């Protein structure tokens, strides 16, 4: 015996509900699509899949993500407000080119904010976090060995934000997330060219500081990691003035 499907079961909107109810029913779907696009594009920025100076189109991004252009446009506008992306007069989108002035400001902002987040986190991280961070750092070491710069970027972000998220900061944490979106595409290019094998592993010092509950040592390790990873390597690839 075959069973028919009541067409009304396909939608929670009554047939006589009018356009307002129909629009409301689309709201959760639109929100879910926007969240999916937001996560995908932010991840692409963090891992360096956007190349500084190389333009893409909204339609192309939408096709790649399998969504309509509307949520892509909304996310791009938000990221442009965070200065992570530029919208060109012709509608194309690109990561801003890195300049020495912009680089210096981003580095200074990281050195001001990230050690403070680490200090705020120290009372909320312990042995469980230390073991998780050790696992991430081992994966980072493997990526350095294989030269997988994209995986390195993803895991390095994961390592830092495992610490920073413990701060529960509603002010500094979003600011630092925005900074990472702005410098990560450039640094992905740097790591792809020069690698990170010769850097001191300040992550291990950060893990030790967490185990000891030493806020000053954690701040020092985070600041040194930023100075080495971005401050030293990044300058080697800045455009000459």
C-alpha positions as CSV (number, residue, x, y, z in Angstrom):
1,X,0.0,0.0,0.0
2,X,1.3,3.4,-0.9
3,X,0.9,6.4,1.4
4,X,0.3,9.9,0.1
5,X,2.0,12.8,1.8
6,X,-0.1,15.7,2.9
7,X,1.4,18.7,1.1
8,X,0.8,20.8,4.2
9,X,3.4,18.7,6.0
10,X,6.1,20.1,3.8
11,X,5.8,23.5,5.4
12,X,5.0,24.8,8.9
13,X,3.4,27.9,7.3
14,X,-0.4,27.7,6.8
15,X,-1.6,28.3,3.3
16,X,-3.5,31.4,4.2
17,X,-0.8,32.9,6.5
18,X,0.4,35.7,4.2
19,X,3.9,36.9,3.2
20,X,5.0,37.9,6.8
21,X,4.7,34.3,8.1
22,X,6.3,32.9,5.0
23,X,9.2,35.3,5.4
24,X,9.5,34.4,9.1
25,X,9.7,30.7,8.1
26,X,12.7,31.5,5.9
27,X,14.4,33.4,8.7
28,X,16.0,30.4,10.4
29,X,17.1,28.9,7.1
30,X,18.6,32.3,6.0
31,X,20.4,32.6,9.4
32,X,21.8,29.1,9.1
33,X,23.1,29.8,5.6
34,X,24.7,33.0,6.8
35,X,26.3,31.3,9.8
36,X,27.7,28.6,7.4
37,X,29.1,31.2,5.0
38,X,30.5,33.2,7.9
39,X,32.3,30.2,9.3
40,X,33.6,29.1,5.9
41,X,35.0,32.5,4.9
42,X,36.6,33.2,8.3
43,X,38.2,29.8,8.2
44,X,39.5,30.6,4.7
45,X,41.0,33.8,5.9
46,X,42.6,32.2,9.0
47,X,44.2,29.5,6.9
48,X,45.3,31.8,4.1
49,X,43.1,30.4,1.3
50,X,42.5,34.0,0.4
51,X,45.6,35.5,-1.3
52,X,46.4,39.1,-0.5
53,X,45.6,41.3,-3.5
54,X,43.9,38.6,-5.5
55,X,40.2,39.5,-6.1
56,X,37.3,37.1,-6.1
57,X,33.6,37.7,-6.9
58,X,30.6,37.3,-4.7
59,X,29.0,35.1,-7.3
60,X,32.1,32.9,-7.4
61,X,32.2,32.6,-3.6
62,X,28.5,31.7,-3.5
63,X,28.9,29.0,-6.1
64,X,31.9,27.6,-4.3
65,X,29.9,27.5,-1.0
66,X,26.7,26.2,-2.6
67,X,24.5,29.1,-1.4
68,X,22.8,32.1,-2.8
69,X,24.8,35.4,-3.1
70,X,22.7,37.1,-0.4
71,X,24.4,35.5,2.7
72,X,27.8,35.9,1.1
73,X,27.2,39.6,0.5
74,X,26.1,40.0,4.2
75,X,29.2,38.2,5.5
76,X,31.5,40.1,3.2
77,X,30.1,43.4,4.3
78,X,30.7,42.5,7.9
79,X,34.2,41.4,7.2
80,X,34.9,44.5,5.3
81,X,33.8,46.5,8.4
82,X,36.4,44.5,10.3
83,X,39.0,45.5,7.7
84,X,39.7,41.8,6.9
85,X,38.4,42.3,3.3
86,X,38.1,45.1,0.8
87,X,35.1,45.6,-1.5
88,X,36.3,47.1,-4.8
89,X,34.2,49.6,-6.8
90,X,33.5,46.9,-9.4
91,X,32.1,44.6,-6.6
92,X,35.0,42.3,-6.5
93,X,36.4,41.3,-3.0
94,X,40.0,40.9,-1.9
95,X,42.3,40.7,1.1
96,X,44.0,44.1,1.5
97,X,47.6,44.2,0.5
98,X,50.0,44.3,3.5
99,X,52.0,47.5,3.9
100,X,54.8,48.2,6.5
101,X,52.5,50.7,8.3
102,X,49.6,48.3,8.5
103,X,51.9,45.4,9.5
104,X,53.4,47.4,12.4
105,X,50.0,48.4,13.7
106,X,48.7,44.9,13.6
107,X,51.8,43.6,15.4
108,X,51.6,46.3,18.0
109,X,47.9,45.5,18.6
110,X,48.6,41.8,19.0
111,X,51.4,42.5,21.5
112,X,49.1,44.7,23.5
113,X,46.0,42.5,23.6
114,X,47.0,38.8,23.4
115,X,49.3,38.7,26.4
116,X,46.5,40.3,28.4
117,X,44.0,37.7,27.2
118,X,46.5,35.0,28.3
119,X,46.8,36.6,31.7
120,X,43.0,36.7,32.0
121,X,42.8,33.0,31.1
122,X,45.4,31.7,33.5
123,X,42.9,31.0,36.3
124,X,40.6,29.1,34.0
125,X,43.1,26.7,32.3
126,X,44.6,23.6,33.9
127,X,46.0,20.2,33.2
128,X,43.2,19.2,30.8
129,X,43.9,22.2,28.7
130,X,47.7,21.6,28.9
131,X,47.3,18.1,27.6
132,X,45.0,19.4,24.7
133,X,47.5,22.1,23.9
134,X,50.3,19.5,23.8
135,X,48.4,17.5,21.3
136,X,47.8,20.5,19.1
137,X,51.5,21.4,19.4
138,X,52.6,17.9,18.3
139,X,50.3,18.3,15.2
140,X,51.9,21.7,14.5
141,X,55.4,20.1,14.7
142,X,54.3,17.5,12.2
143,X,53.0,20.2,9.8
144,X,56.3,22.0,10.1
145,X,58.0,18.8,9.1
146,X,55.9,18.3,6.1
147,X,55.7,22.0,5.1
148,X,51.9,22.1,5.3
149,X,51.5,25.8,5.8
150,X,47.7,25.8,5.7
151,X,47.4,23.2,8.4
152,X,50.0,25.0,10.4
153,X,47.8,28.2,10.2
154,X,44.7,26.3,11.3
155,X,46.4,24.6,14.2
156,X,48.3,27.7,15.4
157,X,45.0,29.5,15.6
158,X,43.5,26.6,17.4
159,X,46.4,26.6,19.9
160,X,46.2,30.3,20.7
161,X,42.4,30.5,20.9
162,X,42.2,27.4,23.2
163,X,44.0,29.7,25.7
164,X,42.3,33.0,24.8
165,X,38.8,31.6,24.9
166,X,39.3,30.6,28.6
167,X,39.4,34.3,29.4
168,X,35.7,34.6,28.6
169,X,36.4,38.2,27.5
170,X,33.6,39.8,25.6
171,X,35.7,42.9,24.7
172,X,39.3,41.8,24.0
173,X,38.5,38.4,22.4
174,X,36.5,39.7,19.5
175,X,39.2,42.4,18.9
176,X,41.9,39.7,18.7
177,X,39.8,37.5,16.5
178,X,39.5,40.5,14.1
179,X,43.3,41.0,14.2
180,X,43.9,37.4,13.2
181,X,41.6,37.7,10.2
182,X,43.6,40.8,9.1
183,X,47.1,39.4,9.3
184,X,46.6,35.6,8.7
185,X,46.4,35.7,4.8
186,X,49.7,37.6,4.7
187,X,51.4,35.3,7.2
188,X,50.2,32.2,5.3
189,X,52.2,33.5,2.3
190,X,55.2,34.1,4.5
191,X,55.2,30.7,6.1
192,X,54.7,29.1,2.7
193,X,57.9,30.8,1.4
194,X,60.3,30.7,4.4
195,X,58.8,28.1,6.8
196,X,58.8,28.1,10.6
197,X,61.3,25.4,11.3
198,X,64.0,27.7,12.7
199,X,61.7,29.4,15.3
200,X,61.9,28.7,19.0
201,X,58.8,26.7,20.2
202,X,57.3,29.2,22.6
203,X,54.2,27.0,22.7
204,X,55.9,24.6,24.9
205,X,56.8,27.5,27.3
206,X,53.2,28.5,27.3
207,X,52.1,25.0,28.2
208,X,54.6,24.9,31.0
209,X,53.4,28.2,32.3
210,X,49.8,26.9,32.3
211,X,50.8,23.9,34.3
212,X,52.6,26.1,36.8
213,X,49.7,28.7,36.9
214,X,52.3,31.4,36.1
215,X,50.6,34.3,34.5
216,X,53.8,36.3,33.8
217,X,55.5,33.3,32.2
218,X,52.4,32.7,30.0
219,X,52.3,36.4,29.0
220,X,56.0,36.3,28.1
221,X,55.6,33.1,26.0
222,X,52.7,34.5,24.1
223,X,54.5,37.8,23.4
224,X,57.7,36.0,22.3
225,X,55.7,33.7,20.0
226,X,54.1,36.8,18.4
227,X,57.4,38.6,18.0
228,X,59.1,35.6,16.5
229,X,56.3,34.2,14.3
230,X,55.0,37.5,13.0
231,X,57.5,40.2,14.0
232,X,60.7,38.5,12.6
233,X,59.4,36.3,9.8
234,X,56.7,38.8,8.6
235,X,59.2,41.6,8.1
236,X,61.2,39.5,5.7
237,X,58.3,39.5,3.2
238,X,57.0,43.1,3.5
239,X,57.1,45.2,0.4
240,X,60.1,47.4,0.2
241,X,59.5,51.2,0.7
